[in-house]
């Protein structure tokens, strides 16, 4: 007995929504058509909503092990499927860091136990993410890591990064980088080095602290031949460097977050609400425009949330001491659909690609595809109903978002992973 997603709509090759139904059997998509016989199958009414391949997020902080008060694998996976994400890649800045086979196994076991989103962990590039000693890449790959990164911190040593890239290339593993040159950072800086920081008399985080590492690493990737991926790109100079790298034939990809696409530093409220503190920070209007342009011309390959939950108590510590980061799994699609697609900045087809097939293709994952034979990771999205973002309803432990109260359309109402219904709007 299979499941039929009936009374749905798919995006056709012309980018139009057309009536369609999908049959799922044994964890795979086995038929797609305008009408499929219900005989012997469970029929699920999609209520005229869009059916998409399950969303893929290559940048999520699940916090476990070590910071379970912020998030766990189970609560993060629940937030993911509520937001339409079926595959999420979790970052290694946990305690202990994901720098051992034991920690990789622990996370995979927790994800299996939760039985919700598919969780694929990153492995740390360096032991304890200290930048001094490479982890055992081969053992981590064998244990099931997705790629390698020290996200949360930048690899400061050029020699160490080159050594990592060479080793990763030999094993066919991607190097993923949080780009930040610590030499250019001022202690306590929390905002972009721009007009808002200046108005409040605060030290700023300069764009070049990101772009210098982007440029350095693209040159190293050219030398080593590794697949190099830039996390949460935010500065116009970084976009230019990635564009130039692609033109030169370097195997470089990058991601951008919903918050950097939709906000800039001038949007930060005068009370300096710490739910607007993230790293990299919200940058200038010009930077935001460069990110949109980069999405449109293909320089930026995908959208990733950088879901980063923290406790309310931590976020209450003021702009200089509160931790960086906001949550994003449960709000990404509605925000992007409402404020980029409905405004004409992106097509619906392009947005779906940026959240499904593009991240999967970049990292060689067999997900993000809506076609017969593909894994039955599917998301049904209501493009008509409008409601406000309410953090008190989140499945995530984190409620740290600057988007509270924003009215959006494009809410996921049903999510399947491997053919199993893991979320259904009540």
Beta strands, then each sheet from edge to edge (+ up, - down):
strand 1: 3-11
strand 2: 17-25
strand 3: 28-33
strand 4: 42-45
strand 5: 50-53
strand 6: 55-61
strand 7: 85-90
strand 8: 118-121
strand 9: 148-149
strand 10: 175-177
strand 11: 191-192
strand 12: 204-205
strand 13: 228-230
strand 14: 252-256
strand 15: 302-303
strand 16: 307-308
strand 17: 378-382
strand 18: 387-388
strand 19: 407-408
strand 20: 411-417
strand 21: 420-424
sheet 1: 3+ 2- 1+ 4+
sheet 2: 5+ 17- 20+ 21-
sheet 3: 8+ 7+ 6+ 16+
sheet 4: 9+ 10+ 13+ 14+ 15+
sheet 5: 11+ 12+
sheet 6: 18+ 19-
end
